[in-house]
Each structure stands twice: as C-alpha cells, then as structure tokens.
Amino acid sequence: MYKKECPNCNGSSFSSCSKGKWICPYCEEDLTEVEEVMTNDND
C-alpha cells in the first residue's frame, strides 16, 4: 500500500498503486506530485 498526506487538509490517502493521478478523498486536492510513502496494510 502507498500513503500520501494531503498538504491542504492533512488527510491520509491510501492506494495500492503509486502511478497516475491521485486526488485527496477529503478535499479533492491533487496529490499526484506529493511524495508517497510505502506502508503495510496494518497502518
């Protein structure tokens, strides 16, 4: 799993793929250029 923290609302967003457009599910900010962090399913 990949995780990104939204710089706009500080929400955490998770995805199984780090490629492609990534939109914050909380505020709809474009997170595509935000660096992702590899995480495990237990986080």
Rosetta constraint file for C-alpha pairs under 8 A:
AtomPair CA 1 CA 14 HARMONIC 6.66 0.50
AtomPair CA 1 CA 15 HARMONIC 5.72 0.50
AtomPair CA 1 CA 16 HARMONIC 4.67 0.50
AtomPair CA 1 CA 17 HARMONIC 7.20 0.50
AtomPair CA 1 CA 38 HARMONIC 6.05 0.50
AtomPair CA 1 CA 39 HARMONIC 5.38 0.50
AtomPair CA 1 CA 40 HARMONIC 5.78 0.50
AtomPair CA 1 CA 41 HARMONIC 6.53 0.50
AtomPair CA 2 CA 14 HARMONIC 5.51 0.50
AtomPair CA 2 CA 15 HARMONIC 5.20 0.50
AtomPair CA 2 CA 16 HARMONIC 5.97 0.50
AtomPair CA 2 CA 17 HARMONIC 6.76 0.50
AtomPair CA 2 CA 18 HARMONIC 6.36 0.50
AtomPair CA 2 CA 36 HARMONIC 6.07 0.50
AtomPair CA 2 CA 37 HARMONIC 5.58 0.50
AtomPair CA 2 CA 38 HARMONIC 4.71 0.50
AtomPair CA 2 CA 39 HARMONIC 5.69 0.50
AtomPair CA 3 CA 12 HARMONIC 6.71 0.50
AtomPair CA 3 CA 13 HARMONIC 5.54 0.50
AtomPair CA 3 CA 14 HARMONIC 4.51 0.50
AtomPair CA 3 CA 15 HARMONIC 6.54 0.50
AtomPair CA 3 CA 36 HARMONIC 5.47 0.50
AtomPair CA 3 CA 37 HARMONIC 5.15 0.50
AtomPair CA 3 CA 38 HARMONIC 6.38 0.50
AtomPair CA 3 CA 39 HARMONIC 6.58 0.50
AtomPair CA 4 CA 12 HARMONIC 5.86 0.50
AtomPair CA 4 CA 13 HARMONIC 5.26 0.50
AtomPair CA 4 CA 14 HARMONIC 6.58 0.50
AtomPair CA 4 CA 31 HARMONIC 7.43 0.50
AtomPair CA 4 CA 34 HARMONIC 6.84 0.50
AtomPair CA 4 CA 35 HARMONIC 6.74 0.50
AtomPair CA 4 CA 36 HARMONIC 4.92 0.50
AtomPair CA 4 CA 37 HARMONIC 6.39 0.50
AtomPair CA 5 CA 10 HARMONIC 5.78 0.50
AtomPair CA 5 CA 11 HARMONIC 5.77 0.50
AtomPair CA 5 CA 12 HARMONIC 4.75 0.50
AtomPair CA 5 CA 13 HARMONIC 6.36 0.50
AtomPair CA 5 CA 34 HARMONIC 7.83 0.50
AtomPair CA 5 CA 36 HARMONIC 8.00 0.50
AtomPair CA 6 CA 10 HARMONIC 4.73 0.50
AtomPair CA 6 CA 11 HARMONIC 5.30 0.50
AtomPair CA 6 CA 12 HARMONIC 6.41 0.50
AtomPair CA 6 CA 13 HARMONIC 7.47 0.50
AtomPair CA 6 CA 24 HARMONIC 6.58 0.50
AtomPair CA 6 CA 29 HARMONIC 7.38 0.50
AtomPair CA 6 CA 31 HARMONIC 6.69 0.50
AtomPair CA 6 CA 34 HARMONIC 7.89 0.50
AtomPair CA 8 CA 27 HARMONIC 7.70 0.50
AtomPair CA 8 CA 29 HARMONIC 6.95 0.50
AtomPair CA 9 CA 26 HARMONIC 7.61 0.50
AtomPair CA 9 CA 27 HARMONIC 6.75 0.50
AtomPair CA 11 CA 24 HARMONIC 7.59 0.50
AtomPair CA 11 CA 26 HARMONIC 6.75 0.50
AtomPair CA 13 CA 24 HARMONIC 6.33 0.50
AtomPair CA 13 CA 25 HARMONIC 6.87 0.50
AtomPair CA 18 CA 36 HARMONIC 7.12 0.50
AtomPair CA 20 CA 32 HARMONIC 7.11 0.50
AtomPair CA 21 CA 30 HARMONIC 7.55 0.50
AtomPair CA 21 CA 31 HARMONIC 7.54 0.50
AtomPair CA 21 CA 32 HARMONIC 5.23 0.50
AtomPair CA 22 CA 30 HARMONIC 6.10 0.50
AtomPair CA 22 CA 31 HARMONIC 5.17 0.50
AtomPair CA 22 CA 32 HARMONIC 4.77 0.50
AtomPair CA 23 CA 28 HARMONIC 5.43 0.50
AtomPair CA 23 CA 29 HARMONIC 5.68 0.50
AtomPair CA 23 CA 30 HARMONIC 4.66 0.50
AtomPair CA 23 CA 31 HARMONIC 5.42 0.50
AtomPair CA 23 CA 32 HARMONIC 7.07 0.50
AtomPair CA 24 CA 28 HARMONIC 4.64 0.50
AtomPair CA 24 CA 29 HARMONIC 5.18 0.50
AtomPair CA 24 CA 30 HARMONIC 6.39 0.50
AtomPair CA 24 CA 31 HARMONIC 6.34 0.50
AtomPair CA 39 CA 43 HARMONIC 6.78 0.50
